[in-house]
């Protein structure tokens, strides 16, 4: 079982003090939906930049590699694909891998975002310049090895944001109610038919991480 990393920011600063194995340090951050991945990744990048005195670190997510709705509509069972959006087979892992390889090599590149109002990825929404020497990439399935996923060798280290299933699911219910206007019953139904299934898949890769990182329940969900 991976050991607990008590001070992630100190670890990142130590890495920056050394030349990267490739052109840029790349950290993968996995965890359950609702564990707080995007929030803490952005916080850590900000703290590193403040302490380093320049923008050497950045945080990115894998949401921009969702398959567009138009692509899901071409799958053998489009209704099931839309209902299970967020499952591993509703992403483009090959496209993500291509971007990760270029990112780790130190290249300047564009990175897709995700427009929640539309529900589709947005190409080139973000940019990483050559001055960025360390990138945290967060996502559910960065250590997943089925459904065409094969990304483990793209990272220098992989961390798992260690939040219990109960805490993560409670956060997701609150998020669905706040962001989507769901009733508690509607949020629970959405959780049961999709989110909890995805969380179980993400949890199975926990033991493959290099480090576990705790995230207190008071932290806002990602």
RORO-878121 format. One record per residue (C-alpha): x, y, z; residue number from 0; residue in one letter. Coordinates in nm, 2 decimals. Last residue first. Layout:
<gudrens>
- px  py  pz  resi  resn
- X  Y  Z  NUM  a
...
</gudrens>
This chain:
<gudrens>
- px  py  pz  resi  resn
- -1.34  1.93  -0.70  221  x
- -1.51  1.92  -0.36  220  x
- -1.45  2.21  -0.11  219  x
- -1.22  2.10  0.18  218  x
- -1.39  2.05  0.52  217  x
- -1.37  1.67  0.48  216  x
- -0.99  1.68  0.51  215  x
- -0.79  1.57  0.20  214  x
- -0.52  1.30  0.27  213  x
- -0.26  1.23  0.01  212  x
- -0.16  0.87  -0.08  211  x
- 0.17  0.82  -0.26  210  x
- 0.32  0.62  -0.54  209  x
- -0.02  0.51  -0.66  208  x
- -0.11  0.15  -0.77  207  x
- -0.30  0.07  -0.45  206  x
- -0.56  0.33  -0.53  205  x
- -0.64  0.18  -0.88  204  x
- -0.95  0.00  -0.75  203  x
- -1.09  0.33  -0.61  202  x
- -1.13  0.48  -0.96  201  x
- -1.36  0.20  -1.08  200  x
- -1.57  0.21  -0.76  199  x
- -1.60  0.59  -0.80  198  x
- -1.73  0.55  -1.15  197  x
- -2.01  0.31  -1.03  196  x
- -2.09  0.55  -0.74  195  x
- -2.12  0.84  -0.99  194  x
- -2.34  0.67  -1.24  193  x
- -2.68  0.51  -1.14  192  x
- -2.65  0.55  -0.77  191  x
- -2.52  0.91  -0.76  190  x
- -2.78  1.03  -1.01  189  x
- -3.05  0.87  -0.79  188  x
- -2.90  1.04  -0.48  187  x
- -2.90  1.38  -0.65  186  x
- -3.26  1.33  -0.76  185  x
- -3.37  1.23  -0.41  184  x
- -3.18  1.53  -0.26  183  x
- -3.36  1.76  -0.50  182  x
- -3.15  1.87  -0.79  181  x
- -3.09  2.24  -0.87  180  x
- -2.79  2.15  -1.09  179  x
- -2.50  2.32  -0.91  178  x
- -2.62  2.32  -0.55  177  x
- -2.81  1.99  -0.54  176  x
- -2.55  1.81  -0.75  175  x
- -2.27  1.94  -0.54  174  x
- -2.43  1.84  -0.21  173  x
- -2.49  1.49  -0.34  172  x
- -2.13  1.48  -0.46  171  x
- -1.99  1.58  -0.12  170  x
- -2.18  1.30  0.05  169  x
- -2.05  1.06  -0.21  168  x
- -1.69  1.17  -0.14  167  x
- -1.73  1.14  0.24  166  x
- -1.89  0.79  0.21  165  x
- -1.63  0.67  -0.04  164  x
- -1.34  0.77  0.19  163  x
- -1.09  1.04  0.08  162  x
- -0.73  0.96  -0.02  161  x
- -0.62  1.18  -0.30  160  x
- -0.41  0.93  -0.49  159  x
- -0.07  1.05  -0.61  158  x
- 0.13  0.94  -0.92  157  x
- 0.49  1.02  -0.98  156  x
- 0.70  1.09  -1.28  155  x
- 0.40  1.05  -1.50  154  x
- 0.34  0.93  -1.86  153  x
- 0.42  0.57  -1.76  152  x
- 0.09  0.52  -1.59  151  x
- -0.11  0.63  -1.89  150  x
- -0.26  0.32  -2.05  149  x
- -0.64  0.34  -2.08  148  x
- -0.80  0.16  -2.37  147  x
- -1.11  0.04  -2.18  146  x
- -0.89  -0.11  -1.90  145  x
- -0.57  0.00  -1.72  144  x
- -0.69  0.28  -1.49  143  x
- -0.41  0.48  -1.33  142  x
- -0.51  0.82  -1.47  141  x
- -0.87  0.72  -1.44  140  x
- -1.04  0.98  -1.21  139  x
- -0.85  1.29  -1.31  138  x
- -0.59  1.54  -1.21  137  x
- -0.28  1.66  -1.39  136  x
- -0.02  1.85  -1.18  135  x
- 0.23  2.02  -1.40  134  x
- 0.59  2.11  -1.32  133  x
- 0.84  2.32  -1.53  132  x
- 0.61  2.58  -1.67  131  x
- 0.83  2.83  -1.85  130  x
- 0.78  2.64  -2.18  129  x
- 0.42  2.75  -2.19  128  x
- 0.10  2.56  -2.10  127  x
- -0.22  2.69  -2.27  126  x
- -0.58  2.63  -2.18  125  x
- -0.91  2.63  -2.39  124  x
- -0.74  2.47  -2.69  123  x
- -1.03  2.25  -2.77  122  x
- -1.35  2.29  -2.57  121  x
- -1.50  1.97  -2.43  120  x
- -1.88  1.93  -2.42  119  x
- -2.16  1.97  -2.17  118  x
- -2.29  2.30  -2.29  117  x
- -2.30  2.48  -1.96  116  x
- -2.02  2.25  -1.83  115  x
- -1.78  2.37  -2.09  114  x
- -1.48  2.15  -2.06  113  x
- -1.11  2.24  -2.13  112  x
- -0.87  2.12  -2.39  111  x
- -0.49  2.17  -2.35  110  x
- -0.27  2.38  -2.58  109  x
- 0.10  2.32  -2.60  108  x
- 0.45  2.44  -2.52  107  x
- 0.67  2.14  -2.51  106  x
- 0.85  2.01  -2.20  105  x
- 0.86  1.64  -2.29  104  x
- 0.61  1.57  -2.01  103  x
- 0.35  1.79  -2.18  102  x
- 0.41  1.63  -2.52  101  x
- 0.37  1.28  -2.37  100  x
- 0.06  1.40  -2.17  99  x
- -0.11  1.54  -2.48  98  x
- -0.07  1.21  -2.67  97  x
- -0.19  1.02  -2.37  96  x
- -0.50  1.23  -2.34  95  x
- -0.59  1.18  -2.71  94  x
- -0.54  0.80  -2.66  93  x
- -0.76  0.81  -2.34  92  x
- -1.06  0.97  -2.52  91  x
- -1.33  0.95  -2.27  90  x
- -1.68  0.79  -2.25  89  x
- -1.53  0.44  -2.20  88  x
- -1.39  0.53  -1.86  87  x
- -1.73  0.63  -1.72  86  x
- -1.80  1.00  -1.70  85  x
- -2.10  0.98  -1.92  84  x
- -2.30  0.67  -1.81  83  x
- -2.64  0.80  -1.91  82  x
- -2.50  0.94  -2.23  81  x
- -2.33  0.61  -2.32  80  x
- -2.65  0.41  -2.23  79  x
- -2.85  0.63  -2.47  78  x
- -2.59  0.61  -2.74  77  x
- -2.59  0.22  -2.74  76  x
- -2.37  0.12  -3.04  75  x
- -2.17  0.45  -3.02  74  x
- -2.23  0.73  -3.27  73  x
- -2.43  0.94  -3.02  72  x
- -2.13  0.94  -2.79  71  x
- -1.93  1.11  -3.06  70  x
- -2.18  1.39  -3.11  69  x
- -2.20  1.43  -2.73  68  x
- -1.82  1.50  -2.73  67  x
- -1.59  1.23  -2.58  66  x
- -1.46  1.36  -2.25  65  x
- -1.09  1.46  -2.29  64  x
- -1.15  1.81  -2.17  63  x
- -1.23  1.67  -1.83  62  x
- -0.87  1.54  -1.78  61  x
- -0.77  1.83  -1.55  60  x
- -0.47  2.07  -1.54  59  x
- -0.27  2.23  -1.26  58  x
- 0.03  2.46  -1.33  57  x
- 0.37  2.51  -1.18  56  x
- 0.67  2.74  -1.27  55  x
- 0.48  3.06  -1.24  54  x
- 0.73  3.27  -1.05  53  x
- 0.83  3.35  -0.70  52  x
- 0.91  2.99  -0.60  51  x
- 0.71  3.01  -0.28  50  x
- 0.41  3.18  -0.45  49  x
- 0.43  2.95  -0.75  48  x
- 0.44  2.64  -0.53  47  x
- 0.14  2.77  -0.33  46  x
- -0.06  2.84  -0.65  45  x
- 0.02  2.49  -0.79  44  x
- -0.08  2.33  -0.46  43  x
- -0.41  2.52  -0.45  42  x
- -0.49  2.43  -0.81  41  x
- -0.43  2.06  -0.75  40  x
- -0.63  2.08  -0.42  39  x
- -0.94  2.21  -0.59  38  x
- -0.92  1.99  -0.90  37  x
- -0.88  1.68  -0.70  36  x
- -1.14  1.74  -0.42  35  x
- -1.25  1.39  -0.34  34  x
- -1.59  1.44  -0.50  33  x
- -1.53  1.19  -0.78  32  x
- -1.28  0.95  -0.63  31  x
- -0.91  1.00  -0.66  30  x
- -0.62  1.05  -0.90  29  x
- -0.34  1.30  -0.91  28  x
- -0.08  1.25  -1.18  27  x
- 0.24  1.45  -1.14  26  x
- 0.45  1.56  -1.44  25  x
- 0.79  1.72  -1.41  24  x
- 0.91  1.88  -1.73  23  x
- 1.16  1.81  -2.01  22  x
- 1.23  1.45  -1.91  21  x
- 1.39  1.33  -1.59  20  x
- 1.33  1.67  -1.45  19  x
- 1.63  1.88  -1.32  18  x
- 1.62  1.91  -0.94  17  x
- 1.50  2.19  -0.72  16  x
- 1.16  2.15  -0.88  15  x
- 1.12  1.81  -0.73  14  x
- 1.19  1.94  -0.38  13  x
- 0.93  2.21  -0.43  12  x
- 0.67  1.95  -0.53  11  x
- 0.75  1.74  -0.22  10  x
- 0.72  2.05  0.00  9  x
- 0.38  2.12  -0.16  8  x
- 0.26  1.76  -0.10  7  x
- 0.34  1.77  0.28  6  x
- 0.22  1.45  0.46  5  x
- 0.25  1.20  0.18  4  x
- 0.10  0.88  0.32  3  x
- 0.26  0.56  0.21  2  x
- 0.14  0.35  -0.08  1  x
- 0.00  0.00  0.00  0  x
</gudrens>
